[in-house]
Amino acid sequence: MASNIAGKPWVTYSASSGQASARLAADSDAATAWQPTGRGPQWLRLDLGGAYDNLREVRVVFAGARTTSRYVVEASANGATWTAVADQNRHAFSRPGIRYLRIKLTGAPVGIAEVEVYNYLRSDLVVGADISYADQDDNQDHLTYYVDDPASATDVLTSARNAGMRYVRLRVFNTPRDEKTGAYLDPAYQGPDRTLAVAKQVKKLGMGLGVDLHYSDSWADPSKQAKPAAWAALPFDQLVTAVHDYTRDEIQRLVAQGTVPDKVAIGNELIKGFLWGSERPGPWFTDPADWCYDCYFNHDPAYGAQPGGGIAWDDWQSTDPARRADYEASWDRFATLQAAGIRAVREVAAANHLRIGVETHVIIDNGQFERTREFWRQYLHRLHAKGQDIDVMGFSYYSEWHGTPDVFEAQLQTLAAEHPGYKVDIAETAHPSAFSDPIPNSPYPVSVQGQQDALLRVFRMANDLPDNRGLGVLVWEPAHFQSMVNWSTSAWPVLQWNSSINAYGMVPPPAPTAVRLQPGDGRITVTFRAPTGGNPEHMQYQMSLDNGATWRTPEVAVDSDGTVAASLTGLRNGVRYTVAVRAVSALGGPGAPAAAGVVVLRPTRG
């Protein structure tokens, strides 16, 4: 699964001659071309905007139906030192860290109509989902899921792992309440205590774990960010302390039970701030037809009695000094609250000698890109001033609200380029397979194939960010919202996933971990942890004895804990072997290899 990145808006072109037409070599129009005009050796150079680790193929289409020329494709990490990787007879290659490509015409200096540069999905791309409803699915509705065989139906998390998901995000409400009535939920689904239990399931399956703290008793998103009821009356300094202490305690509880989160989001979809208070007084929904007009917090003045972390966007571009002061003050409060939560995560990580990532999750509303740019400028500057920072810039992407894939991708790259040093995560996305009108701004139909194609487009969107900045993609509640369930073949409570779930399997497996080499008499065994994503019992594995030059199929045994033992027999003693191992999935192909070590086999004495 690959993208042609030659025409991406951040890729720039230069040429030995004919510079004015250089970009025409990547305009998806075979009728236009770069036309070299000089004498002597001619070349076309691409600056990809950053390094890529999984470029594997370059193809050149010459202008004119019968036109051709000899050429060499050279690659470079720095634009100074070049290595030949392909030519007119050999298009495929494998070389990490490529930022620059140069096509040197070694034959006639003819025009190039199209250059195609294929970036394949990386094996370290983290693909998964927010499956916070897992608790209800298992304990309230007793649902099971399967892909092909109903006899294999199992709980939603196991079935998602077996289908190729590698990571699960869990949202956490402080004290869960019914959003409409305000009634406290019993059981308190998606509350702190029940999240601990679900986190154990996630980690037992070998999946990555993300925690999305909403800092609310119900849904927090750009339309509403209600404080938890217990914090509503707190003066601002006490609210800051509450954020810090709550965050510290909840992350420490996860750590203490052996479920260390890989990443923690300090709030959800924060484009308008969070923990809204007197700076954004209610009601936030004023039309009785609004879906949350009757929500428990909407008309309750207690939620606006004290200052909070709402951002005063109405004052952003005002020239009135008082309004500008309000804008600046709102940003300071928001950043102070965010810094308190981030500091708590860092303290827990340091105290336990752990690495726990921190994410800030926002949106880019369609037509509101400049507001999101302002968000990141203000936010990161103020965080740094308070001695804190994040690791991941997270974004939701739903085309109906956030624009076409091409527009969103260009905006994502712009923000990544403006703020280097951070990974970029698409923290939520979805596309329907049925029961929906056509989705605005989406080129994909409402169908199972359309759903799969839309998800793969978002996977590639993250994968194609320069410098391998794209961390991963999470689908939001794939069993519930714009679901990936085939309702026509499902018989409640046994549900079948759509074939669109196969999108996950198209990402190559990550490298095995905890690799140990066990040499024997004419035999080599490698033990390792099965890569996350996919059923360990159904995954295939390969071993190399020559540092990855060739690969063999070993005998494989899988323990119940996911430990794999792969063995090759009939080997020659006295030979030096450089051993590596990798997983191979049916859809994603070979994954990243893991070195096992170098060994010379000796015969057993006795």
Secondary structure, 3 states (H helix, E strand, C coil): CEEECCCCCCCEEEECCCHHHHHHHHCCCCCCCECCCCCCCEEEEEEEEEEECCEEEEEEEECCCCCCCCEEEEEECCCCCCEEEEECCCCECCCCCEEEEEEEECCCCCCEEEEEEEEECCCCCEEEEECCCHHHHHHCCCCEEECCCHHHCECHHHHHHHCCCCEEEEEECCCCECCCCCCECCCCCCCHHHHHHHHHHHHHCCCEEEEEECCCCCCCECCECECCHHHCCCCHHHHHHHHHHHHHHHHHHHHHCCCCCCEEEECCCCCCEECECCCCCCCCCCCCCCCCCCCCCCCCHHHHCCCCEECCHHHCCCCCHHHHHHHHHHHHHHHHHHHHHHHHHHHHHHHCCCCCEEEEEECCCCCCHHHHHHHHHHHHHHHHHCCCCCCEEEEEECHHHHCCHHHHHHHHHHHHHHCCCCEEEEEEECCCCCCCCCCCCCCCCCCHHHHHHHHHHHHHHHHCCHHHCEEEEEEECCCCCCCCECCCCCECCEEEECHHHHHHHCCCCCCCEEEEEEEECCEEEEEEECCCCCCCCCCEEEEECECCCCCECCEEEECCCCEEEEEEECCCCCCEEEEEEEEEECCCEECCCEEEEEEECCCCCC
